Amino acid sequence: MTPQPTLVLGATGKTGRRIIPRLRLRGLPVRAASRTSDTAFDWSAPSGWDAVLDGVGAVYIVPPPTPGPVHEFVARAEAAGVRRLVLLSGRGADTWGDSIFGQDMRDAEDAVRASALEWTILRPNNFDQNFDEDVFHAPLLAGELILPAGEVPEPFVDLEDVADVAATVLTSPGRHGGMTYELTGPRALTFEEACELIARACGRPITYKQVAAEEYTALLTRQGLGAEAAHHIAEMFVMMTRGLSTGTASTTDEVAAVLGRSPRTFEDYVVRTAATGVWHR
Ligand SMILES: NC(=O)c1ccc[n+]([C@@H]2O[C@H](COP(=O)([O-])OP(=O)(O)OC[C@H]3O[C@@H](n4cnc5c(N)ncnc54)[C@H](OP(=O)(O)O)[C@@H]3O)[C@@H](O)[C@H]2O)c1
């Protein structure tokens, strides 16, 4: 019998584009979906969702940045006969109280947990790849990363491990249902240490500068970000600085529990990424 396709939302994003080839190498059919993918999927256009869900066995969900739509999406998935959901959330999603930060993730988790389908939630810490594919890349090129991240160490996780876990869970029916996996790297390091490792590998100075959250918000707005978005990002770092009391600054063994091997080190990420030249000016 031909296996049912796995629907991967956020197919062009940092996790989706890593999960898709892993599923295809296992010989599984994949429906890669996002606004700009071959299969068009838009969180703001529910009229197109049923066609995207038709015949699908499992879904990898990268939730939208606003609370709400995942509830309707899960109802449509149930009606379409989908059997399993794997949701990308974030480490500590249940420790952020009423903060605006993470409302999207908490809401998506609620929608998935309330479903009748087999579900698994992945909660990674900050990605290693934020340093070359996302917000920290431009500051590293400029030679200085300015953040209100404090001295609290962060157990950065490699996206290759997040993708390995997601692909394993998506392809192991009945083994990870009802589980919430907190995914970390093998050790926590401060942003200053992370910058130092990247600087050493690149052979040029890259420094870390600690600022207050208000100063960081002002910096982001001067760089052109809207006031609300800037506040939102700064709030994420305020949450991170509470990581010692909330537990999100510590490592877990949940990558190893799913994969049967240790997570990749930050140093491994650094040598691989330095070789691509992405940090060269
Ligand atoms: N960065 C971190 O350290 C970190 C840590 C833990 C959790 N997270 C969570 O990771 C999630 C982001 O996942 P990611 O990094 O894999 O994605 P990403 O790299 O941020 O890319 C976003 C993906 O979503 C798609 N997309 C954007 N708007 C859409 C819309 N309206 N409808 C449908 N698809 C849309 C984009 O493709 P198109 O443009 O083609 O639509 C793209 O594929 C966030 O929820 C974040 O909270 C991040």
The ligand as an SDF file (V2000), in Angstrom:
LIG
                    3D

 48 52  0  0  0  0  0  0  0  0999 V2000
   14.4310   30.7760   16.2710 N   0  0  0  0  0  0  0  0  0  0  0  0
   14.4770   30.0430   17.3830 C   0  0  0  0  0  0  0  0  0  0  0  0
   15.4940   29.9770   18.0610 O   0  0  0  0  0  0  0  0  0  0  0  0
   13.2460   29.2710   17.8020 C   0  0  0  0  0  0  0  0  0  0  0  0
   13.3250   28.4600   18.9390 C   0  0  0  0  0  0  0  0  0  0  0  0
   12.2050   27.7220   19.3100 C   0  0  0  0  0  0  0  0  0  0  0  0
   11.0470   27.8040   18.5520 C   0  0  0  0  0  0  0  0  0  0  0  0
   11.0050   28.6190   17.4560 N   0  0  0  0  0  0  0  0  0  0  0  0
    9.7640   28.6960   16.6790 C   0  0  0  0  0  0  0  0  0  0  0  0
   10.0210   28.2960   15.3690 O   0  0  0  0  0  0  0  0  0  0  0  0
    8.9590   28.7920   14.5460 C   0  0  0  0  0  0  0  0  0  0  0  0
    9.5310   29.1530   13.1890 C   0  0  0  0  0  0  0  0  0  0  0  0
    9.8710   27.9530   12.5380 O   0  0  0  0  0  0  0  0  0  0  0  0
   10.9790   27.8830   11.4160 P   0  0  0  0  0  0  0  0  0  0  0  0
   12.2150   28.5070   11.9910 O   0  0  0  0  0  0  0  0  0  0  0  0
   11.0170   26.5280   10.8970 O   0  0  0  0  0  0  0  0  0  0  0  0
   10.3710   28.8250   10.2990 O   0  0  0  0  0  0  0  0  0  0  0  0
   10.9910   30.1350    9.6600 P   0  0  0  0  0  0  0  0  0  0  0  0
   12.3740   29.8680    9.2030 O   0  0  0  0  0  0  0  0  0  0  0  0
   10.7260   31.2670   10.6070 O   0  0  0  0  0  0  0  0  0  0  0  0
   10.0530   30.2810    8.3910 O   0  0  0  0  0  0  0  0  0  0  0  0
    8.6570   30.5010    8.4890 C   0  0  0  0  0  0  0  0  0  0  0  0
    7.9300   29.5100    7.5720 C   0  0  0  0  0  0  0  0  0  0  0  0
    6.5240   29.7610    7.6570 O   0  0  0  0  0  0  0  0  0  0  0  0
    6.0130   30.0580    6.3520 C   0  0  0  0  0  0  0  0  0  0  0  0
    4.9820   31.0940    6.5070 N   0  0  0  0  0  0  0  0  0  0  0  0
    5.1510   32.3860    6.8620 C   0  0  0  0  0  0  0  0  0  0  0  0
    3.9580   33.0110    6.8970 N   0  0  0  0  0  0  0  0  0  0  0  0
    3.0160   32.0880    6.5570 C   0  0  0  0  0  0  0  0  0  0  0  0
    1.6090   32.1240    6.4140 C   0  0  0  0  0  0  0  0  0  0  0  0
    0.8920   33.2540    6.5910 N   0  0  0  0  0  0  0  0  0  0  0  0
    0.9600   30.9950    6.0490 N   0  0  0  0  0  0  0  0  0  0  0  0
    1.6440   29.8430    5.8260 C   0  0  0  0  0  0  0  0  0  0  0  0
    2.9950   29.7290    5.9580 N   0  0  0  0  0  0  0  0  0  0  0  0
    3.6670   30.8620    6.3180 C   0  0  0  0  0  0  0  0  0  0  0  0
    7.2110   30.5460    5.5520 C   0  0  0  0  0  0  0  0  0  0  0  0
    7.1000   30.2260    4.1650 O   0  0  0  0  0  0  0  0  0  0  0  0
    6.4230   31.1890    3.0750 P   0  0  0  0  0  0  0  0  0  0  0  0
    7.0500   32.5220    3.2140 O   0  0  0  0  0  0  0  0  0  0  0  0
    6.6930   30.4890    1.7830 O   0  0  0  0  0  0  0  0  0  0  0  0
    4.9430   31.1940    3.4050 O   0  0  0  0  0  0  0  0  0  0  0  0
    8.3230   29.6610    6.1270 C   0  0  0  0  0  0  0  0  0  0  0  0
    8.3110   28.3980    5.4970 O   0  0  0  0  0  0  0  0  0  0  0  0
    8.3240   29.9350   15.2910 C   0  0  0  0  0  0  0  0  0  0  0  0
    7.0220   29.5250   15.7120 O   0  0  0  0  0  0  0  0  0  0  0  0
    9.2280   30.1140   16.4910 C   0  0  0  0  0  0  0  0  0  0  0  0
    8.5230   30.5460   17.6080 O   0  0  0  0  0  0  0  0  0  0  0  0
   12.0790   29.3340   17.0620 C   0  0  0  0  0  0  0  0  0  0  0  0
  1  2  1  0
  2  3  2  0
  2  4  1  0
  4  5  1  0
  4 48  2  0
  5  6  2  0
  6  7  1  0
  7  8  2  0
  8  9  1  0
  8 48  1  0
  9 10  1  0
  9 46  1  0
 10 11  1  0
 11 12  1  0
 11 44  1  0
 12 13  1  0
 13 14  1  0
 14 15  2  0
 14 16  1  0
 14 17  1  0
 17 18  1  0
 18 19  2  0
 18 20  1  0
 18 21  1  0
 21 22  1  0
 22 23  1  0
 23 24  1  0
 23 42  1  0
 24 25  1  0
 25 26  1  0
 25 36  1  0
 26 27  1  0
 26 35  1  0
 27 28  2  0
 28 29  1  0
 29 30  1  0
 29 35  2  0
 30 31  1  0
 30 32  2  0
 32 33  1  0
 33 34  2  0
 34 35  1  0
 36 37  1  0
 36 42  1  0
 37 38  1  0
 38 39  2  0
 38 40  1  0
 38 41  1  0
 42 43  1  0
 44 45  1  0
 44 46  1  0
 46 47  1  0
M  CHG  2   8   1  16  -1
M  END
$$$$
